[in-house]
Amino acid sequence: MSSPPPDPGAPAVPGPATPLDAITACELTAQIRASIAAVERAGALPAARVRRAHQSHIRRALGYASWAGYPAAEFEIGVEVEVEEQRSSR
């Protein structure tokens, strides 16, 4: 009899893992595959919106002096955006 698949939101348990039977391994693999697909879908929408914001100069409409200032103030992020800004200005 196989054990139920682990909760995908549960933290990793330290120590050696219990080997899975084939059915449980397939179920866990399907859960991982679904989680990866969900992350990919979720990431596409924000990325498209950020591109639109950058291309339409949203920072000017909102009074920011630079592109980096916009996400730093609005979303409390900056390092990754600044690197992307440097790439896009080449």
N, C-alpha and C positions, 0 to 999 in steps of 0.2 A: 504494500500500500504506500502510495507516495504522500509526502507531506504537502500541505498547501503552499502555493507560491508565496515568496516573501512579499511583504507590503512594499511597493515601489518607493514610498515616502519614508520608510523606516531607515534610521541611520545604520551604517555598517557595524556589525558586531565584531569586536576584536577577537583574535584567536583563529584557529583553523576552521574552515567552512566545512559543513557537512556535505558530502558528495550528493549530487542530485541524480534521480533516475531519469530516463529518457523523456518521459512524459512531462515531468516537472521542468526539466531543462528546456524543452520546446515551449512550454508555457511562459517561462521566464524570458526566453529569447523573444517571443512575440511581444511581451510587455516592454522589453528594451527597445525593440523595433518601433513600437507604437509611440514610446516616449521620445525617441529621436525624431520621428516624423512630426510629432506635435511641436517640438522645439524648432524644427526647420520651418514649419508653417508659421509659428508665432514670430520667428525672427524676420521673415520676409516682409511682413506688414510694417513694423517699425523702420526697417531699413529703407523701404520705399518712401515712407513719410519723411524721414530725415533727409534723403536725397532731394525730395520736393522742397523741403524747407530751405535747404542750402541753395538749390538752383533758383529759387524764387526770391532769394535775399530776404528771408523772413527777419533776419537780425536787424536790417534797416527799418522795416516797418514797425518793429518793437523798440527801436532806439538803441540798439547795441552797437558799439564801435567796431566790433569784430565778430566773426563767426564763432570763435572760441568763447567769447563772452556770453553768447546766447545760451548754449547748453550748460555752461558753468553756472549761470544764474537761474535758469529755468528748471534744470534737472539735477543740479549739483554733480555734474560730470564734466570732465574736461580733457584729461590726458589723451585718451583714445581719439577724441574728436580733433584735438590739435594736430595729432599725427596725420589724420585723414585730411585735414585742411591743408597741410603742407603738401601732401601728395596731389591734391586736386588743384593746387595753384601752380603746378609745374607745367 
